[in-house]
């Protein structure tokens, strides 16, 4: 699990288990003040990974391209990420 801190939020590599099987890479965003539940953003649309570890590895690589999280918890990427 990789982490990246911004002005108001922390972003963490994550994964989402898919109903049809496998896992999607994701980024979980949590406010630094500790209020509210994390927001999960699926990334790499259309890609499903067989293992949780593979999905987290993919999310970790994408997290390096994350340049900001706005006040509403929305992601801003340095390069195109899905």
C-alpha positions, -999 to +999 in steps of 0.1 A: +000+000+000+014+033-011+005+067+004+007+103-008-003+133+012-018+166-002-030+198+013-063+185+026-063+148+018-043+116+019-044+092-011-037+055-007-034+028-033-063+005-030-084-021-047-121-029-053-133-065-055-155-070-085-188-090-084-179-109-115-145-119-101-111-103-099-101-069-086-099-033-099-071-009-090-083+021-071-072+051-051-088+057-017-089+094-006-094+104+031-096+139+045-066+147+067-089+160+095-101+124+099-137+133+091-159+112+068-154+079+051-128+074+024-138+079-012-127+051-035-119+060-071-115+031-095-086+037-119-074+019-150-109+015-164-116-018-181-087-036-164-094-064-140-067-082-121-068-118-109-052-111-075-056-083-049-018-080-049-017-073-087-044-047-084-026-029-055+007-030-074-011-013-104-027+013-081+007+020-065+023+027-099-006+050-109-004+068-075+030+081-086+012+101-114-013+117-090-005+154-086-033+167-065-066+160-047-090+189-046-111+200-017-139+177-028-116+147-030-114+145-068-081+134-084-058+153-107-034+133-127+000+143-143-008+119-173-039+103-185-052+078-160-085+061-162 
